[in-house]
Amino acid sequence: MNDSAPNSPKAFLRRAAEALDKSPLKDMQRNARALAQSAAWRLDLVSRDEFDALQAVLAAASARIAQLEAQVAALEAQAASHTDSPASP
């Protein structure tokens, strides 16, 4: 089968794609996309990659805070046990 024939499926799909590219619907889609991007820019949104990176940093910071809180609690308990014991002569 010859794909360059005017009645071939590839020729039909090519003509359909060209017609869609020139249609008012395509212009409306481009305008809507541009409007959405402009609105997103004004909202000061972040990219998914940046969000994922910051989420990883936050998770690491939260884990470190939990570790430090446990260390502080252990040191406070140790300090309390030293102050509760009688002083040695």
Secondary structure in CASP SS format (residue, H / E / C, confidence):
PFRMAT SS
TARGET T0000
AUTHOR 0000-0000-0000
METHOD secondary structure of the structure
MODEL  1
M C 1.00
N C 1.00
D C 1.00
S C 1.00
A C 1.00
P C 1.00
N C 1.00
S C 1.00
P H 1.00
K H 1.00
A H 1.00
F H 1.00
L H 1.00
R H 1.00
R H 1.00
A H 1.00
A H 1.00
E H 1.00
A H 1.00
L H 1.00
D H 1.00
K H 1.00
S C 1.00
P H 1.00
L H 1.00
K H 1.00
D H 1.00
M H 1.00
Q H 1.00
R H 1.00
N H 1.00
A H 1.00
R H 1.00
A H 1.00
L H 1.00
A H 1.00
Q H 1.00
S H 1.00
A H 1.00
A H 1.00
W H 1.00
R H 1.00
L C 1.00
D C 1.00
L C 1.00
V C 1.00
S C 1.00
R H 1.00
D H 1.00
E H 1.00
F H 1.00
D H 1.00
A H 1.00
L H 1.00
Q H 1.00
A H 1.00
V H 1.00
L H 1.00
A H 1.00
A H 1.00
A H 1.00
S H 1.00
A H 1.00
R H 1.00
I H 1.00
A H 1.00
Q H 1.00
L H 1.00
E H 1.00
A H 1.00
Q H 1.00
V H 1.00
A H 1.00
A H 1.00
L H 1.00
E H 1.00
A H 1.00
Q H 1.00
A H 1.00
A H 1.00
S H 1.00
H H 1.00
T H 1.00
D H 1.00
S C 1.00
P C 1.00
A C 1.00
S C 1.00
P C 1.00
END
